[in-house]
Amino acid sequence: MSLWVYFIAAMLLPQSLESAKEELRTKCPPGRFGPRCMYQCHCKGTNSCSLDTGSCASGECARGYVGDGCQNVNLAFNANTSSKNLVDSNATSCQTEGLQSQHWLDLREKLWLRRFTIVVTGFAFHTTESLKDNKGAQVFIQVTNSSDTKPEWMTSSNARITWSGNGEVDIFLEYAVQGRYLWIRGSNLLFCEVYVFGGRNVALYRPTAQSSTLEKFTSSLAVDGVTSQRFADNSCSHTKGASGPNKFKEIFKERVSWWRVNLTSRHVISRIVIYSRLGYEERLRWFHLRAGSLDPASLLTVYQSPDKRPPSILDILPVTPMSLAVLQVDLYGRGRILTLCEVQLFGECPDMTYGPSCNNTCDCADPEEVCDSFSGSCLSGQADREDDKESESDSLLTGIVVGVILVVAFLILGLFIALWLRRRNNKRNDKTEESTTTTDLPSQDDDTYEVVETTHNSQGDVILRDVSTGNGNSTSARPSFRQKFNSLTLCGANSTKKKTDARKKGGMRSRKGGPMPLPPRVTASDVYDDANSSGGACAGGDGSGEMYEVLGDREYESPYTVFKPAVYNNTL
């Protein structure tokens, strides 16, 4: 039976795990997906998406988002440009100028930029294959802080350009560059859309903490994805500060008001955006940003705000993209209140890693390609190595062998358990049968059967006396281990005429714990008469008491010998 339980459990376990996984996915609130529901859906026209990948049923991301799972912010959306068709998030609306063209985008502020996608098309004679092979078509791009109409174009030495069959040109720079203007020039093609990847908000739904909490305004409200700056919308975090009837006591409790977000692993952050409470922007005067690893002692100041009223939305560009796992906002001064409506950290995993915790390694066909930080996808395709196939085959074979070994082990275990249960049941049955055949015979009771003295009668027979009763008269018709008796006269060939001290023979215990056996060498052939010593009943069993014989063919060295009535001359 146990074997079937193991077998059924082994069969149902994978299905149970998959069901549990599906249940966890379906429990995500609307508009969220992924492990622990830590991502937001950004699909065009709806807030629902694939619970696993975040992909949209329509195949289109909401305006302002781009990339796998629509997780990257599109910095080019609604940017100032020479052609509005390039930044309307509509890849089907293309420029109306000729094939030889040059365009610019003004991103309105300096930003760290590294990846771009340009959707292009050409006339009928430009086939998909020609675009893929980069025949007859060229794309040049430059990031600069100058609006000069004659920029120096980037070359392929520091940019990785990939042409795809759907008319997309993906440009991935060797390292991030800082700039505000984007210049694009092409030949023998038309530009339809430009996407500038601004990273994904890696602070979303991450663990947070703060120095104190006012009522229900917890630290997690600053990473809930809601950018409303109205306090009435209950989407802002809030420390206690010096408020309420005890504000003069509270003012000395907090020397520094702080808020912290834990990314759980290092990410490369290129931009920080902080939304403060409308009408209370001055609360963020002279605050510090500290960043570092998971160890709080590693936090270092990476930004310090000026001592003036800041804007309601602070867009902070670090001096260089920085690697961090923890970001902390510090507000120095006793009793100061720290209110944050949303904190966004835009960045990616370190190169060659991807996933929610950046703990997965890229596996691209081109080993030098940096995969997508969110999904791990590669423009060159996933690696297809023979050793990987062999490894998979070996893993499959190993799994089969291990499975067979486990089945055999369970079979052997089940067999041993079955044999053990059978043996135990047999013992129980034997004991039951034994107790059934001797139901009229009481069980032993050391406390009531207490022979402490042996004497002899005139015929030389041994008399066993129970001194606990204090007299020599028979008080029981059927003495047993649970019924005290006065005296028993031993009759038979094995009677001993030697006085025996029962306390020195070892075996049965007395009430005081000492050894107390019956006289030795007494077997089943011996007979007892419960008459007193003057009865002389041994000869024919016709004395004043009943006759008893010993059960069992063993000597009187065991405390488990039982008596039963013996019939002699039909007198009993």
N, C-alpha and C positions, 0 to 999 in steps of 0.2 A: 504493500500500500504506500509506504514511504517513497518507493521508487517512482510510482506514478505521480506523486505530489511534486517531486523534483523535476520530472519530465514536463509536467504541465506548466510549472513555474518557469522553466527554461524556454518553453515555447511562447508563453505570454509576456515575458519580461520585455523583449524589444517593442512589442505592441503597446505595452503599458507605458514605457518611456516615451514612445512617440505620441501616445494619447495625452500624456502629461505635458509634453512640449507643445502640442497643439492647443491644449487648454490654457497654458500660460500665454500663448500668442493671442488667443481670442479674448483674453481678459484685458488686453491693452485698451485704454480709453480711446475714444474716437480721435483720429488725427495723430496717433502714435504707433510705432512699430519697433521691431527688432528686439534683441535681448534686453530684458528688464524694461522694455518699452522706452528706451532711452533716446529714440529718434522721433522727429516730427515729420509728418507727411507734408510734401509740398507739390501737390498735383494741380494741374490746371482745372479750375472749375469745381473742385471737390477737395475735402480734407481727408479722404480715404485713400489708401494705397495698399500695396502688398504687405502683409504682416511680416514677411521674411526679408524682402529686399528693398521695400519702399518704392518699387517701380509703380508707375501710373498706368491705369487701364487705357487711357487715351494715348499714352506714349509721350505726353508733353508735360514738362514741369511748369509750375506756376511762374508767373513773371518775376524775375529777380533771382531765379535759382537755376542751377545747371549741374550736370554731372550725374554719376551713378547715384540712384536713390534720391536725386534732386537735393543733395545735401550741401552743395557748394553755393555760396552767394555769388551772383553774377554782377560784378562791379561795373560792367558796361551798360547795364540796364538804365535807360533814360539819361545816359551821359550826354554832355554836349558833343555834337559831332557834325561833320560835314554832310552826312546823309542819315536822316532819321531812320531809314529802313534798316540800318545796320544795328540798331540798338532797341528794337521794338519787341524782342523775344519772339519774332515770327520768322522762321527760317525760309518761308516761301515768298516773302516780300524782299526783292532784290533791288540793287541800285539801278538807276535808269541811264547812267552814263555809259560811255563806250568801254571796250575791253581794257584799254590802257588807262588806268586810273590810280589815284592816290587819295587816301582818306586819313582823317585824324579823329581822335576821341579825346575829350577833356574829362578826366575822372573827378575833377573839382578839388582834389586834394592829393598830396603825396601818399603813395601806398607802396607796399612791398608786393611785387608782381613776379610770377614765375611761369604760370601756365595760361595758355590762350587756345581757344578753338574758333576757327573761322570757317563759316559755311560759304562755299563758293559754287558757282555753276558757270558753264560756258555755252557757246553755240553748239549746234547739232554735231559739228565735226569734232568736237572735243568729247570723246567717249569716256566712259567710266575708267576703262583701262588706261587711257592716256593720262587721266588725272592721277590715278593711283601710282603710275610710274613717273609722275612729275615730268611728262613730255609736253613741251609747248606751253607750259603754265608755270608761273613763278609767283612766290609770295615773299615779301620782305616786311619785317616788322621792327619797330624801334620803340623803346620806352625812354622818355626823356622828361626833364623838367623845363624844357624850353618850348616855346611855341614857334620856333624857327621852322619855316616851311622847307628848309633844305637840311634835314637831319642826316647824320651818318647812319647808314643802315646796318643792322646786325647781320652778321654772317653765321653760317652753320657751325662755326667753331665753338660757339657757346650756346647753341640751341639745337634741340632734337626735334626735327620736323617729320611728322608722319601723315601721309595721305591715306585716307580711307575711301572705300568704294562708294560711300553715300555722299561724296562731295565735301567731306569735312577735312580740314587741315588742322592737326593738333600740334601745337608748338610748346615744347617744354624746355625751359632754360636750365642750364647747368646749375645755376644758383639764382636766388631771388635778387631782383634789382629794384631800386626805388625810383619811382617816377610818377608824374601826373598826366603826361600826354602819351598817347599811343598813336604811332604813325604806321599806316599800312599801305603798301603799294603792291599792285599785282599786274601781271601781263597775261593776255590771252584768256581772261576769265572775268566773271562778274562776282562781286561780293554781295552776299545775302544777309549774313548775320555775323556778329562778332561777340564772343563770350569771353569775359575775363574772369578767371577763377579767383575768388577772394577767400578761399578756405571755408571750412565748416565750423559752426559754433560748437566747440568741443566741451564747453562748460554746461551745456544743456542737461538738466536733470542729474547733475553730478552731486556727490555728497558735499554738504556745506555746514558751516558753524558760525556763530557770532558771539561776541563778548557777553551779551545779555539780550533778552527778548521782551519786547513790550506786547503783552496780551497774545493775540493770535498771529502777530506779524513775524513769522519765523524766517530763518535765514534762507530756507529753500525757495521762498517766493521770489528771490532775485535770480533764479535760474529756471523758472517755470515756463519760459518761452513767451510770456506775455510782456509786451513792452509798454503797456499803458502806464502813464506817469501820474494818473489820478489816484490819490490815496484811497478814495471811496471804492475803487475797484478791487481792493484787498489783494493786490498783487505786488506789494512792496515789502521788503524786510524793514525792521525797525528795532533799534536797541532802546533800552530804557532811558539812558541818559539821566538828567536831573529833571524829573517831571513828577507830578502828583503831589499829594499832601506832605510827603517826606522828601521833597526834592533837595532840601538843604543837607539831609543826611546822605542821599544818593550821590550828591555831587562829589563826595570824597571817596566813593567806592571804585569808580572806574577812572583810572588815569589815562587809559587808551581805549577807545571804542574801536572794535575791529570786526571784520567779516572775512571769511575764508572759504575758498572752493578747492576741492581736492579732485584732480583729474585722474587719480589712481595710477597713472603712469606718465612718463614724460611725453610731451607734445611740443612741436615747434610752433610758437605763436608769433603771428605777424601783425596782429591788430587787436586792440582792446577797446570795446565800446561800453560805456557806463551810462545808464539812464537814471537820473535823479528825480526826486519828487518835484512836481511843478509848484512853483511859488516858494520853494525852500532850497533853492540851488546853493545859497550861501553856506549851507551846512557842510558842503564838500570843499570849503576853502582850506587850502594847505593840508591836503591828505597825501599819504604815501602809498605807493604800491610796492609790495615786497614779493619776491618770487624765489622758488628753489625746488628742492626735492621734497620727498615725503617727510623728511626730518625737519621739524620746525626750526631747529638751530641753524639750518642751512639757508634760511630765507635772507635775501639781500634786497636792498632798496633798488628798484629799477626805474622808478618814476616818482617825481614830487611835483604836486600842482602848485601854481603860483598863489600867493596870498591875496587873491581877489575873487570876486564872484564868478564862478565858472558857468559855462553854458549848461542848459538842462540835459544835453546829450554830449558827453565827452568822447571824442574819437581820438584814441591815443595810439600813436605809431612808435613802437620801440626803436631804439637806435639801430638795432639789427634784430632779425628774427631770433627769438630766444627760446631755449629749451627749458621747460618747466613742468612740474607736476602739481605744484600748489601755488595759488595766487592769493595774497592777503591784502585787504584794504585797511589801512591804519589811519585813525583820526585822533590826533594827539590833543590833549586838553581835558581836564576833569569835567565830567558831566556833559560832554558833547554828544549829540544825538547823530547816529549814522543811519541814514535811510537810503536804500538802494532798490530801485524798481526793476532793474534788470542789469545783469553783467554778462557780456558776451566776449568770449575768447575765440577769435578766428585763427585757425591754424590747421596743421596736418600732423600725421605721424612722422617720425623721423624716416629718412629715405630707406627704402627696401623693407619697410614694415607697413602693416595695415591692420584695421579692425578697431573695435571699440576701445580696447586697451593697448593697441599697437603692439600686440604680442604675436602677430602672425607675420611670417616672412614671405616676401614677394617671390613668385615662381613664374617668371616670364620666359618666353622663348628666347628673347634677347636678355642675357644675364645682366646687361648694363642698364636696362630700362627700370625706371622707378614706377612701380605699379600704383593704381589708384588707392589713395589712403583710406578710403571708405570700404570699398568692395574687394580690393586686391586684383581687379581686372587689369589686363595688359593690352596695349595697342598691338603689340607683336604677337599676341596670343599666349596661351599658357604653355609652359614647357612640356614637351612630350618626349621624355627620355626613355631609352631602352632599359636602363638600369632601374628606372621607376617602375616600368612594367614588370621587370623581373622581381622587383621588391614586392609589388602587389601580388604577383603569383605566389611568391614565397610566403607572404603574409596569409594569403588564402589557404595555402597548403598547411601552414602552421596552425591556422584556426581549425581546419578540419581534423588534424591530428589531435590537437588539444581537446576538441569536442568528443572525439572517439574515446580518448583516455578518460575524460570526465564521465562519459556514459558507462564505461567498464567499471570505473571506480564506484559509481553509484550502484551498479548492479551488485558488485561484491559487498559493498556496505549494506545494501538491502538484504542480501543473503545472510550475512552475519546477524543482522538485527532480527530477521525472521527466525533463525536458529536459536538465538538467545531468548526470544519471546516464547518459542515453543518449549524450550527447556524450562523456563520459569513457570509456564502454565502446567507442565507435567509435574513439577515439584508441588505446585499448589494443589493439583488433583490428588497426588499421593497423600499429602497432609490431610486433605478433606476426607479421603477414604479411611485413613487411620483414625481420625477423630470420629468418623461415623461408626466404626467397629467398636470403639471404646467410649461411646457416649455415656454409658452408665458408670464409667470410671472417672472420678474427679481428677483434675490436674494437680500437679505437685504444689504444695504450699510450704515452703521451708519454715515459715513462722509458726505453723500449727503442728507440724510433725517434728517433735523435739524429743528424741530418745537421748537421754543423757546418762543412763546407768544400766549395767547388766548384772544380773545375779543368777544363781542356780537353785533349782528345786531339789527335793530329796532324790529324785531319779537322775539328777545330773543334767537335766535339760536346761538350756539357757533361757532366762526370762528377761525380756526387755521391758523396762518400766518407764512410763512417762511421768516424771516427777512433778510436772507442772500442775497436775490435777490434785496432788496432795493425798491420794488414797490409792488403794489397790483393788478397788472394785470396778468391774466392767460398766461403762456408761454408754456404750454404743454397740448396737447390734451389727453394724457394718463399719468398722473403723476405716478411715481413708485419710488422704493427705489434708482434707479440709475438716475432718471430724477427729477430735482428740479421743484417745483411748487410754485405758489405765494400764493394762499389761498384756503382753503377748507371750505365750509359751512356745518356744521353738521345739518342734518334734521332728525327728528324722535322723537318717544315718550320719548326716554331716554336723550334728550337734556337737558343740565343743564343750568340754568340761572345764576349760581354762577360763578364768575370769578375764574379761576383756574391758579395757577402758575405752569407751567409744570416742572420747574427746581426743585421743592420740592417734587415731587411725587415718585421718584425712579424708576428704570427700565431701559429704553432706555438711551444710553449714547450720550452726545453731543460731538462735536469736542474737547472740552476742558476737556472731561473726566467726567463731572458732570452728575447727573441723569436727565432724560428728558422724562417722559412718556407722552402719549396722555391723554386726560381727562378720568377719570375712568367711569366704568359702560357703556361702549360702546360695543354692541354685534353685531352679524351678521345682525340683523334687521335694523341697522342704515345705513343711506344713506348719501353720501357726494355729493355736487355740487361744481364744481371748479369755479363757477361764483363769482364775487366780492359781497360785502355785499349789494350793491344796486340792485343786479339782481333780488332778490326775487324769486329764482328758486326752492325753496324747495317744494312749493305746488304741482306743476305738473311736475317738471323736465324739464321745457321748457325754462330755462334760457339760458344765452349765453355760458355756459360751459357744459361739459359732466357730467353724474352722475356716482358715484362710490359707491360700497358697500363693507362691511368688509367681508373677507373670514374667516371661522372658527367660531365655536360656543364657543367663549371664550371672556372674558373681555379684555379690552385694558391694560393689565398689562404685556404683553409679547412683546419683540422687534421683534417677528417673524410674526406679523400679515401682511397680504398682501391685497392689494386692487385690484379690477377688475371692469370693466365698468358694470353698472346696467341699465337695460332697463325699462323705465317708460313711459307709454303712447306712446310707439313706437317712441319716439323722438330720440333715439340713433341708 
